[in-house]
Amino acid sequence: MTEFTTMEKLQMKVGPSGAVLKYGEKVLVTCETYYGFTAEVYEFVETPEETGLGYIECRLSLIEKAEKHFEDGGHAIAWCISRD
């Protein structure tokens, strides 16, 4: 079974040390951890037009997660963008 999340839930998960960015039809996520910054790429599985919800409430599915940690959030997001 596929697990879904939303931008709203991701923002609560990453807190102030992370970022959740809408990038076209994808969502790029980074979060600071003890080991460095993580990087994840999600895609929308529904749209505001379909649901009547705001895009931050639409469901997302994880596409890819970096296997390594990054030195900062900028490099983590650059990795996410390179996955497009």
Sequence and secondary structure as in RCSB ss.txt:
>XXXX:A:sequence
MTEFTTMEKLQMKVGPSGAVLKYGEKVLVTCETYYGFTAEVYEFVETPEETGLGYIECRLSLIEKAEKHFEDGGH
AIAWCISRD
>XXXX:A:secstr
    B HHHHHHHHGGGEEEEEETTEEEEEEEETTEEEEEEEEESS HHHHSS GGGS EEEEEE SS BSSHHH
HHHHHHHT 
